Amino acid sequence: MIAKEGLWEYGIEVIGSWCFLIYQRYLPLEKYPLRTQDIDILIPLPYKGKSFNISSMLKQLGFEENFNPDGSIFFTGCGLKIEFLSPKRGREKKTTEYIKSLAVSPQLLRFMDILLQETIIINIAKGIRVRLPSHCYEMMEHFPKNLERQGA
């Protein structure tokens, strides 16, 4: 549904171990066997995209809304945990920020901006596109070569 609404076009990204799964499936990479049960969704701040109630959509799909001690929202269901993250900038002390247009409160973390700077969009099915950080793909593509050179 996120893809149907075009939210990936507004800078929202899949990050973390699940982006590696997508890289492996749709790009020429060797298998990376590790994957966590949490799906991390990165939302740029300020979010300037289309309004869409992500919270309501996930509840309709059977996910349960939960709150971290800092007030950020995550969802659990189907053996998965969906977490929302956003960049924390400057000297801000707050750890979350409610994004009314998406009805979620992502956890604010430092250095998330790095993942928003250069991205790639992959068509994973007809009419379904997903945005991912390009840095991770570039790093994975070159890492085995670097490892071989260091060990040779």
C-alpha positions as CSV (number, residue, x, y, z in Angstrom):
1,M,0.0,0.0,0.0
2,I,2.9,2.4,0.7
3,A,4.1,1.8,-2.9
4,K,0.5,2.2,-4.3
5,E,0.4,5.6,-2.5
6,G,3.7,6.6,-4.0
7,L,5.3,7.3,-0.7
8,W,8.7,6.0,-1.8
9,E,8.8,8.9,-4.3
10,Y,8.8,11.3,-1.3
11,G,12.0,10.0,0.2
12,I,10.8,7.3,2.5
13,E,13.3,4.4,2.4
14,V,13.7,0.8,3.5
15,I,17.0,0.6,5.5
16,G,18.7,-2.0,7.7
17,S,19.0,-5.7,7.0
18,W,15.8,-5.8,4.9
19,C,17.3,-3.5,2.3
20,F,20.1,-6.1,1.8
21,L,17.5,-8.7,1.1
22,I,16.0,-6.4,-1.6
23,Y,19.5,-5.7,-3.0
24,Q,20.2,-9.5,-3.3
25,R,16.9,-10.2,-5.0
26,Y,17.0,-7.5,-7.6
27,L,20.7,-6.6,-8.0
28,P,23.7,-8.8,-8.9
29,L,24.9,-9.5,-5.4
30,E,26.0,-12.6,-3.5
31,K,23.8,-13.9,-0.7
32,Y,23.9,-12.1,2.6
33,P,22.3,-14.6,5.1
34,L,21.6,-12.3,8.0
35,R,18.3,-10.5,8.4
36,T,16.6,-9.2,11.5
37,Q,12.9,-9.5,12.2
38,D,12.5,-5.7,12.3
39,I,11.9,-3.7,9.1
40,D,13.3,-0.3,9.4
41,I,11.6,2.6,7.5
42,L,13.5,5.9,7.3
43,I,11.4,9.0,6.9
44,P,13.1,12.3,6.0
45,L,12.5,15.3,8.1
46,P,10.8,17.5,7.4
47,Y,8.5,15.2,5.5
48,K,7.1,17.0,2.5
49,G,5.2,14.2,0.8
50,K,1.7,13.0,0.4
51,S,-0.5,12.4,3.5
52,F,-1.2,8.8,4.2
53,N,-2.2,7.2,7.5
54,I,0.4,4.5,7.8
55,S,-0.7,3.6,11.3
56,S,-4.3,2.8,10.1
57,M,-3.0,0.8,7.1
58,L,-0.8,-1.4,9.3
59,K,-3.6,-1.9,11.8
60,Q,-5.9,-3.0,8.9
61,L,-3.2,-5.5,7.9
62,G,-3.2,-7.1,11.4
63,F,-0.3,-5.2,13.0
64,E,-0.5,-4.0,16.6
65,E,0.6,-0.5,17.4
66,N,3.2,-0.3,20.2
67,F,5.2,2.5,21.8
68,N,8.8,2.8,22.9
69,P,9.6,4.5,26.2
70,D,10.6,7.6,24.2
71,G,7.2,7.8,22.6
72,S,8.2,6.5,19.1
73,I,5.8,4.1,17.5
74,F,6.4,0.6,16.2
75,F,4.2,-2.1,14.9
76,T,4.3,-5.9,15.5
77,G,2.6,-8.7,13.7
78,C,3.1,-11.6,11.3
79,G,6.4,-12.3,13.1
80,L,7.7,-8.9,12.2
81,K,8.4,-5.6,13.8
82,I,8.1,-2.4,11.7
83,E,10.1,0.6,13.1
84,F,10.2,4.1,11.8
85,L,13.3,6.2,12.1
86,S,14.2,9.8,11.1
87,P,17.4,11.9,11.3
88,K,18.2,13.7,14.5
89,R,20.0,17.0,13.8
90,G,21.8,19.6,15.9
91,R,21.6,19.7,19.6
92,E,18.0,18.6,19.8
93,K,17.2,16.7,23.0
94,K,13.9,15.2,21.7
95,T,14.0,11.6,20.7
96,T,10.9,11.4,18.6
97,E,8.7,13.7,16.4
98,Y,5.1,13.0,15.4
99,I,4.5,13.2,11.7
100,K,0.8,14.1,11.4
101,S,0.6,13.5,7.7
102,L,1.7,9.9,8.1
103,A,0.3,9.2,11.6
104,V,3.6,7.9,12.9
105,S,6.3,9.0,15.5
106,P,9.7,7.9,14.3
107,Q,12.6,7.5,16.6
108,L,15.2,10.2,15.9
109,L,18.7,9.0,15.5
110,R,21.9,10.8,14.6
111,F,23.6,10.2,11.2
112,M,20.5,8.9,9.4
113,D,21.0,11.8,7.0
114,I,23.8,9.8,5.4
115,L,21.3,7.2,4.2
116,L,19.1,9.9,2.6
117,Q,21.8,11.6,0.6
118,E,22.1,9.1,-2.2
119,T,19.4,6.6,-2.9
120,I,18.3,4.1,-5.5
121,I,14.8,3.1,-6.5
122,I,14.2,-0.5,-7.5
123,N,11.2,-1.8,-9.3
124,I,10.3,-4.9,-7.4
125,A,7.0,-5.7,-9.2
126,K,4.7,-4.1,-11.8
127,G,4.0,-0.6,-10.5
128,I,5.8,-1.2,-7.2
129,R,8.9,0.7,-6.5
130,V,11.0,0.9,-3.4
131,R,13.7,3.4,-2.3
132,L,16.9,2.2,-0.7
133,P,20.2,3.8,0.3
134,S,22.7,3.5,-2.5
135,H,25.7,3.6,-0.1
136,C,25.0,0.1,1.3
137,Y,24.7,-1.3,-2.2
138,E,28.0,0.2,-3.3
139,M,29.7,-0.9,-0.2
140,M,28.5,-4.5,-0.6
141,E,29.4,-4.6,-4.2
142,H,33.0,-3.6,-3.4
143,F,33.5,-5.3,-0.1
144,P,34.4,-8.8,-1.2
145,K,37.1,-7.4,-3.6
146,N,38.6,-5.3,-0.8
147,L,38.6,-8.3,1.5
148,E,40.4,-10.5,-1.0
149,R,43.0,-7.9,-1.6
150,Q,43.7,-7.4,2.1
151,G,44.0,-11.2,2.6
152,A,46.2,-11.9,-0.4
